[in-house]
Amino acid sequence: MKQKKAIVVLINSSISELDWIMPVLSYYSKNYYILTYFKNPKIYKSLKENKALFHIWEKINHRYFIEKYYDLFFLKLCRKILFHFNINYLTNDYFEKKLHGLQRLKKIFQFNYVYNNFSLNLIFSDFGVNSGWVKIITKYSKKRPKIIHYPHTPSPYNIKKKINNKYKLLGDNLLVGRKEDKIFFSNYIDKKKIITCNTPRYAKSWNKKILKNSDFDFDYNKIKNSNIITLAYVSKFNIFKKKKIELKKQLNDIMKVITELENTVLIIKIHPRKNSSDFLSIIKKYDQQKWLLSKIHLSKLSIISKSIICHPNSAAGLDAVSQNIPAIQLQPIKHVENEVDILENLGLVKRAQSPEILKKLIYISINQPNHKIWKTQINNFKKNYPKIDTSLKSLDKFLIKLM
């Protein structure tokens, strides 16, 4: 019986990892089984809340596994105790192999079943996560599938920025979005192992699929004649507790600006992980006809918005600019967000240094959508991501050799 080929994708931290790699998985789902591993139930729940991604994933995914806290609990407890007391790493690796070995990965996806006689050809995993799976499989499995890493964010990397922690490639290859990103990572990784793929999630064909599979989680007819502004909000009140005054002021400033603009509605999309509920007590003080909350894909919200407001170091602005929608960046809060931002440096977002400037930029986005500020953003996006619509085909030429 001929074995069927399969690809496993390891989702370790958030659905942003799946969001980045999904166009690639969709492309290969015609000829390969797609198998998805979720490190915890929270990630899967977050995926279900993002209807667009979930609907597409359901269509292309063959089988999935959600790691539970109590799965192999005794082994996890032993590993934790050994780590705590710094006991011999070989003994610790015994438990790691049981938890993250290739045999267990095959077992949880039932490769051993006769009627599911799979051949595991490829593993995708975010490069930024110290995945137990990748570490153990590469260390102890002589015959193993190729492991391809990719970034969990489409944000570009600053080639001039120096970092303290050097990146290490545990798998076989790394996918990056831009040629400049390849220059950045080649300081730490053999450049022959780095593949530039122009971020497939921004291809027009993929964006159409996202929009097709997206339904509004609010009554769009009620606000469609308003000037819609979307805020991609990262609620950090529980992370930066000493900065609550500054965080409250930032959000209050945004809400005041929106209330001062006529016929304007703010859609607030909260970050899936950095989502402290403290923000609710602030926005509820304002006219509820002027704002609403949404969990749908940012690409869907971008297309109905006059502009997107985002934080520094956030890729949300790229979702807007990739669809020719203005992207406005908030002024960073000291010791919360970095003052230097690569998106601003590349001219992909326009920073609002004050509430007054924020109001002015929103006004321009509403009344002058073809202003030179926004045209410059679009041109800069095209310069940085020049071959978006052929990215999958070029990537396929590389991956097909591995599979």
C-alpha positions as CSV (number, residue, x, y, z in Angstrom):
1,M,0.0,0.0,0.0
2,K,1.5,3.3,-1.1
3,Q,2.1,5.8,1.8
4,K,0.4,9.1,1.7
5,K,2.5,12.2,2.3
6,A,1.9,14.5,5.3
7,I,3.0,17.8,6.7
8,V,2.9,18.6,10.4
9,V,2.7,22.2,11.7
10,L,3.5,22.9,15.3
11,I,1.6,25.8,16.8
12,N,3.5,26.6,20.0
13,S,2.4,30.1,21.2
14,S,-0.4,31.8,19.3
15,I,-2.5,31.7,16.1
16,S,-0.2,34.3,14.6
17,E,2.0,31.4,13.8
18,L,-0.8,29.7,11.9
19,D,-1.8,33.0,10.2
20,W,1.7,33.3,8.7
21,I,2.1,29.8,7.4
22,M,-1.6,29.1,6.4
23,P,-1.2,30.1,2.7
24,V,1.6,27.6,2.4
25,L,-0.5,24.8,4.1
26,S,-3.4,25.6,1.9
27,Y,-1.3,25.4,-1.2
28,Y,0.0,21.9,-0.3
29,S,-3.3,20.6,1.1
30,K,-4.2,19.4,-2.4
31,N,-1.5,16.7,-2.4
32,Y,-0.5,16.4,1.3
33,Y,-2.4,15.7,4.5
34,I,-2.1,18.7,6.8
35,L,-1.8,17.8,10.5
36,T,-1.8,20.5,13.2
37,Y,-0.4,20.3,16.7
38,F,-1.7,22.9,19.3
39,K,0.5,23.2,22.4
40,N,-2.5,24.1,24.6
41,P,-6.3,24.6,24.4
42,K,-6.1,28.4,24.6
43,I,-4.4,28.5,21.1
44,Y,-7.2,26.4,19.6
45,K,-9.9,28.5,21.3
46,S,-8.2,31.6,19.8
47,L,-8.3,30.1,16.4
48,K,-12.0,29.2,16.7
49,E,-12.7,32.9,17.5
50,N,-11.0,34.0,14.3
51,K,-13.7,32.8,12.0
52,A,-11.8,33.4,8.7
53,L,-8.7,31.4,9.7
54,F,-10.8,28.7,11.4
55,H,-13.0,28.1,8.3
56,I,-10.0,27.9,6.0
57,W,-8.1,25.7,8.4
58,E,-11.0,23.3,8.8
59,K,-11.2,22.8,5.1
60,I,-7.5,22.0,4.6
61,N,-6.6,20.2,7.9
62,H,-6.9,16.4,8.0
63,R,-6.3,15.8,11.7
64,Y,-5.3,17.9,14.8
65,F,-4.1,17.3,18.3
66,I,-4.4,19.7,21.3
67,E,-1.9,19.1,24.1
68,K,-3.7,19.0,27.5
69,Y,-2.1,19.8,30.9
70,Y,-2.8,16.3,32.1
71,D,-1.4,14.5,29.0
72,L,1.5,12.3,30.1
73,F,1.3,14.2,33.4
74,F,3.7,11.9,35.3
75,L,6.4,12.3,32.7
76,K,6.0,16.1,32.7
77,L,6.2,16.2,36.5
78,C,9.4,14.1,36.5
79,R,10.9,16.4,33.9
80,K,10.0,19.5,35.9
81,I,11.6,18.0,39.1
82,L,14.8,17.0,37.3
83,F,15.1,20.5,35.7
84,H,14.5,22.2,39.1
85,F,17.3,20.2,40.8
86,N,19.6,20.5,37.7
87,I,19.9,16.7,37.5
88,N,21.9,15.0,34.7
89,Y,20.7,16.2,31.3
90,L,20.8,12.7,29.8
91,T,18.3,11.6,32.4
92,N,16.2,14.6,31.6
93,D,16.4,13.9,27.9
94,Y,14.9,10.5,28.5
95,F,11.7,12.1,29.6
96,E,12.0,14.7,26.8
97,K,12.2,11.9,24.2
98,K,9.0,10.4,25.7
99,L,7.3,13.8,25.5
100,H,8.7,15.3,22.3
101,G,10.2,12.4,20.3
102,L,9.4,11.6,16.7
103,Q,7.6,8.4,17.7
104,R,5.2,10.2,20.0
105,L,4.5,12.8,17.3
106,K,3.7,10.0,14.9
107,K,1.6,8.2,17.5
108,I,-0.6,11.2,18.3
109,F,-1.5,11.6,14.7
110,Q,-1.9,7.8,14.3
111,F,0.7,7.2,11.7
112,N,0.8,3.6,12.8
113,Y,-2.7,2.8,11.7
114,V,-2.8,0.6,8.6
115,Y,-5.7,2.6,7.1
116,N,-3.8,5.9,7.9
117,N,-0.4,4.8,6.5
118,F,1.2,8.3,6.4
119,S,4.7,9.3,5.4
120,L,5.7,12.4,7.4
121,N,7.6,14.6,4.9
122,L,7.8,18.0,6.5
123,I,7.5,19.8,9.8
124,F,6.8,23.5,10.1
125,S,7.6,25.4,13.3
126,D,8.0,29.0,14.4
127,F,11.7,29.8,14.7
128,G,11.2,32.0,17.7
129,V,9.9,29.3,20.0
130,N,12.2,26.9,21.8
131,S,10.1,23.9,20.8
132,G,10.8,20.7,22.6
133,W,9.7,18.8,19.5
134,V,12.3,20.3,17.2
135,K,15.1,20.0,19.8
136,I,14.5,16.4,20.5
137,I,13.7,15.2,17.0
138,T,16.8,16.9,15.5
139,K,19.0,15.5,18.3
140,Y,17.9,11.9,18.4
141,S,16.2,11.0,15.1
142,K,18.7,10.0,12.4
143,K,15.9,9.5,9.8
144,R,13.5,12.3,10.2
145,P,11.4,14.7,8.2
146,K,12.9,18.1,7.2
147,I,12.1,20.9,9.6
148,I,11.3,24.3,8.2
149,H,11.2,27.4,10.5
150,Y,9.3,30.6,9.8
151,P,8.6,33.8,11.7
152,H,5.3,34.2,13.6
153,T,5.1,37.8,12.5
154,P,5.3,39.4,9.0
155,S,7.1,42.4,10.5
156,P,10.4,43.2,8.9
157,Y,13.7,42.9,10.7
158,N,16.1,45.8,11.2
159,I,19.5,44.9,9.6
160,K,21.2,47.7,11.7
161,K,19.8,46.5,15.0
162,K,22.2,44.6,17.3
163,I,20.7,41.9,19.5
164,N,22.2,40.3,22.6
165,N,20.8,36.8,22.0
166,K,22.0,35.1,18.9
167,Y,19.5,33.2,16.8
168,K,20.1,29.5,16.4
169,L,18.6,27.3,13.7
170,L,17.6,24.0,15.2
171,G,15.8,22.8,12.1
172,D,17.0,22.7,8.5
173,N,15.9,26.0,6.9
174,L,14.4,29.4,7.8
175,L,11.8,31.2,5.7
176,V,11.8,35.0,5.8
177,G,9.7,37.7,4.2
178,R,12.2,40.1,2.7
179,K,15.8,40.0,1.2
180,E,16.8,42.4,3.9
181,D,15.5,40.0,6.6
182,K,17.9,37.4,5.1
183,I,20.8,39.9,5.6
184,F,19.7,40.3,9.2
185,F,19.6,36.5,10.0
186,S,22.7,35.7,8.0
187,N,24.7,37.3,10.9
188,Y,23.6,34.3,13.0
189,I,22.6,31.5,10.5
190,D,24.2,30.2,7.3
191,K,22.6,32.3,4.6
192,K,22.4,29.2,2.4
193,K,19.7,27.9,4.8
194,I,17.6,31.1,4.7
195,I,14.9,31.3,2.0
196,T,13.2,34.6,1.1
197,C,9.6,34.0,0.3
198,N,8.0,37.5,0.3
199,T,5.3,36.7,3.0
200,P,2.6,34.7,1.1
201,R,-0.2,35.9,3.5
202,Y,-0.2,39.3,1.7
203,A,-0.8,37.8,-1.8
204,K,-4.0,39.1,-3.4
205,S,-5.3,35.5,-3.9
206,W,-4.9,34.7,-0.2
207,N,-6.5,38.0,0.9
208,K,-9.5,37.2,-1.3
209,K,-9.8,33.8,0.5
210,I,-9.6,35.5,3.9
211,L,-12.3,38.0,3.0
212,K,-14.5,35.3,1.5
213,N,-14.4,33.2,4.7
214,S,-14.9,36.2,7.0
215,D,-18.3,37.1,8.5
216,F,-18.8,40.2,10.6
217,D,-19.3,39.6,14.3
218,F,-21.3,42.9,14.5
219,D,-24.1,44.5,12.6
220,Y,-22.2,46.1,9.7
221,N,-25.3,47.7,8.2
222,K,-25.6,49.9,11.3
223,I,-22.2,51.5,10.8
224,K,-21.5,51.1,7.0
225,N,-22.3,54.8,6.4
226,S,-20.0,55.9,9.2
227,N,-16.3,56.7,8.9
228,I,-14.9,53.4,10.3
229,I,-11.5,53.5,12.1
230,T,-10.0,50.2,13.4
231,L,-7.7,50.1,16.4
232,A,-5.5,47.0,16.7
233,Y,-5.2,47.3,20.5
234,V,-2.7,45.5,22.7
235,S,-3.9,45.6,26.2
236,K,-0.8,45.5,28.4
237,F,-2.2,46.6,31.8
238,N,-1.3,43.3,33.5
239,I,2.2,43.2,32.0
240,F,3.3,46.8,32.8
241,K,1.5,47.4,36.1
242,K,3.7,50.4,36.9
243,K,2.7,52.0,33.7
244,K,-1.1,51.9,34.2
245,I,-1.4,55.7,34.3
246,E,0.4,56.1,30.9
247,L,-1.6,53.2,29.4
248,K,-4.9,54.6,30.6
249,K,-4.0,58.0,29.2
250,Q,-3.0,56.5,25.8
251,L,-6.4,54.8,25.5
252,N,-8.4,57.8,26.8
253,D,-6.6,60.0,24.2
254,I,-7.7,57.7,21.4
255,M,-11.3,57.6,22.6
256,K,-11.5,61.4,23.0
257,V,-10.2,61.9,19.5
258,I,-12.9,59.5,18.1
259,T,-15.7,61.2,20.1
260,E,-14.6,64.6,18.6
261,L,-14.9,63.3,15.0
262,E,-18.3,63.5,13.5
263,N,-19.9,60.3,12.1
264,T,-16.9,58.2,13.1
265,V,-17.0,54.8,14.7
266,L,-14.0,53.0,16.3
267,I,-13.7,49.2,15.9
268,I,-11.4,47.8,18.6
269,K,-9.7,44.5,17.9
270,I,-7.9,43.2,20.9
271,H,-4.6,41.2,20.7
272,P,-5.4,37.5,21.1
273,R,-2.9,37.0,23.9
274,K,-2.1,40.5,25.3
275,N,-5.7,41.2,26.2
276,S,-6.0,42.4,29.8
277,S,-9.6,43.3,30.5
278,D,-8.6,46.5,32.2
279,F,-9.2,48.4,29.0
280,L,-13.0,47.7,29.2
281,S,-13.6,50.0,32.2
282,I,-12.0,52.9,30.1
283,I,-13.9,52.5,26.9
284,K,-17.2,52.0,28.6
285,K,-17.1,55.6,29.9
286,Y,-17.6,56.7,26.3
287,D,-20.7,56.8,24.1
288,Q,-21.2,53.2,23.0
289,Q,-22.5,54.4,19.7
290,K,-19.0,55.5,18.9
291,W,-17.2,52.1,19.4
292,L,-17.5,48.4,19.3
293,L,-15.4,45.3,19.8
294,S,-14.5,42.7,17.2
295,K,-12.5,39.4,16.9
296,I,-12.6,39.0,13.1
297,H,-9.5,38.9,11.0
298,L,-7.7,42.3,10.7
299,S,-7.7,42.0,6.9
300,K,-11.5,42.0,6.9
301,L,-11.6,45.0,9.3
302,S,-9.0,46.9,7.2
303,I,-11.0,46.7,4.0
304,I,-14.0,48.5,5.6
305,S,-11.9,51.1,7.5
306,K,-10.7,54.5,6.6
307,S,-7.5,53.8,8.5
308,I,-5.9,51.4,11.0
309,I,-4.4,52.6,14.3
310,C,-1.7,50.3,15.7
311,H,1.0,50.2,18.3
312,P,4.8,50.5,17.7
313,N,6.4,47.1,16.8
314,S,3.0,45.8,15.6
315,A,2.5,44.1,12.2
316,A,-1.1,45.3,12.2
317,G,-0.2,48.3,10.0
318,L,1.0,45.9,7.3
319,D,-2.5,44.3,7.1
320,A,-3.8,47.8,6.3
321,V,-1.1,49.0,3.8
322,S,-1.1,45.7,2.0
323,Q,-4.7,46.6,1.1
324,N,-4.0,50.2,0.3
325,I,-5.5,51.4,3.6
326,P,-3.7,54.1,5.7
327,A,-1.8,52.9,8.7
328,I,-1.3,55.3,11.7
329,Q,1.0,54.3,14.6
330,L,0.6,55.5,18.2
331,Q,3.4,57.3,20.0
332,P,5.4,54.7,22.0
333,I,5.1,54.8,25.8
334,K,8.5,54.9,27.4
335,H,9.7,51.6,28.9
336,V,6.6,49.8,27.3
337,E,7.3,50.1,23.6
338,N,10.5,50.8,21.7
339,E,11.1,54.3,20.5
340,V,12.8,53.0,17.3
341,D,10.3,51.1,15.1
342,I,11.3,49.4,11.8
343,L,7.9,49.9,10.2
344,E,8.1,53.7,10.8
345,N,11.7,53.7,9.6
346,L,10.7,52.0,6.3
347,G,7.8,54.4,5.9
348,L,5.1,51.7,6.2
349,V,3.2,53.5,9.0
350,K,2.8,57.2,10.0
351,R,3.4,57.9,13.6
352,A,1.1,60.3,15.6
353,Q,3.3,62.0,18.2
354,S,0.4,63.5,20.0
355,P,-3.4,63.3,20.3
356,E,-3.7,66.4,18.1
357,I,-1.6,64.8,15.3
358,L,-3.6,61.5,15.7
359,K,-6.8,63.5,15.1
360,K,-5.3,65.2,12.1
361,L,-4.1,62.0,10.5
362,I,-7.5,60.3,11.0
363,Y,-9.2,63.3,9.5
364,I,-6.8,63.1,6.5
365,S,-7.4,59.4,6.1
366,I,-11.2,60.1,6.0
367,N,-11.2,63.1,3.7
368,Q,-8.0,62.6,1.6
369,P,-7.5,58.8,1.1
370,N,-5.2,59.6,-1.8
371,H,-3.0,62.0,0.1
372,K,0.7,61.7,-0.5
373,I,1.2,60.3,3.0
374,W,-0.8,57.2,2.2
375,K,0.6,56.9,-1.4
376,T,4.1,56.8,0.1
377,Q,3.1,54.0,2.4
378,I,1.8,51.9,-0.4
379,N,4.9,52.5,-2.6
380,N,7.2,51.6,0.3
381,F,5.2,48.4,0.9
382,K,5.7,47.4,-2.8
383,K,9.4,48.1,-2.5
384,N,9.8,45.9,0.6
385,Y,7.5,43.1,-0.7
386,P,8.0,43.2,-4.5
387,K,6.8,39.7,-5.5
388,I,4.0,39.0,-3.1
389,D,1.7,37.4,-5.7
390,T,4.3,34.9,-6.9
391,S,5.6,34.1,-3.5
392,L,4.0,30.6,-3.2
393,K,5.3,29.5,-6.6
394,S,8.9,30.5,-5.8
395,L,8.7,28.9,-2.4
396,D,7.4,25.7,-4.0
397,K,10.5,25.4,-6.1
398,F,12.5,25.1,-2.9
399,L,10.2,23.0,-0.8
400,I,9.4,20.4,-3.5
401,K,13.1,19.4,-3.4
402,L,12.7,18.5,0.3
403,M,9.5,16.5,-0.1
